[in-house]
Amino acid sequence: MNKADLTEKLAERAGIPKVRAANYINILTEAIQEALTSEEKVTISDFGTFTVSQRRAFTGHNPKNGSEMNVPSRRIPVFRAGKGLKNALNPDE
């Protein structure tokens, strides 16, 4: 499912125009992005939690020529599924 599919599903379920549904999805994703950029944790009950993690620097290899290269440390987004989502994926546990 991509953003267009999600927009269509939201518009259908909420009974709103697709343009408005797309706007709501954009607002939600922008709010999550802004919070993560500010090092805030975003928790959506029974769905999951978005956080930022620091990936350490390491020495890697260039796949084109095999030479070593330094890969700098980076901040990466992390999603941890909540209980409701885990139960929906594994209903018989």
N, C-alpha and C positions, 0 to 999 in steps of 0.2 A: 504494500500500500504506500503510495507516495502522497505528497501534499495535495495534489489535485483530487485524488480519491478521498482523502480525509475531508477536504472542503465539501465535496459532494455529499458525503455521508452526514456531516454536521448540518448542512443545509436541509437535507431530507428529513433528518430526525427532529430538528428544531423548527422546521416549517418556515425557514427564512431564505432570502435570496442567496445565491452562491457568492455574490460579491460581498455581502455582509459576513457570511461564514468565513470567507478568505481573510477578511479584515480581522475577525476575532482570532483566527489562528495566528496571524501575523503579530497581533498584540500579545498573545500568550508567549510565542517564541521569543519575541523581543524582550519581554519582561524577564523570562528565564535567563536569556543571554546577559542582560544588564546586571542581574543579581550575581551570576557566576563571575562576571568581569570584576565585580566589587568584592569577590571572595565570600559571598553569602551562599548559604545552603538553601536549596529550594525543595520543600517537601510537599508532595501531593498525597494526602491520606489514602491509604489502600492501593496506591499506584506505585509510588517510588520516590526516591530522593536523588536530586542532581547535586553534585559537589565538584570541586576542582582539586586535582591532585598534582603533585610535582613529580615529573618523571626525571630521573637522574641523567646526567650526561654519561656518554659511553663512547668507546671506540668501535666503529663499525667498519664495514668494507664497501667500497664502491662496486656495485654489481657490474658496471661496464668494463672496468679494468682490474678489479680485485685489490686496488690499493687501499690502505687504511685511511680512515677519515674520522675526525672528531665530530660526534653528534652532540649538540648542546642540550642542556637541560630545558625542559618545556613544561608548561602548565597544560594539563589535559582535562577535558570534562569527563566525569564518571557518573554513571547511572546505576543505582542499586534498587532493584525491584522491591516493592513493598509486599506485605502479607497478602493483600487482596489479589494482586497480580499473580503472585506465586501460586495461590490457591486456584485461580482461574486456569492457570496453565497445567496444574497437576490436581485435578478434582478428586481423584481417588486416594489421595494421601492424607 
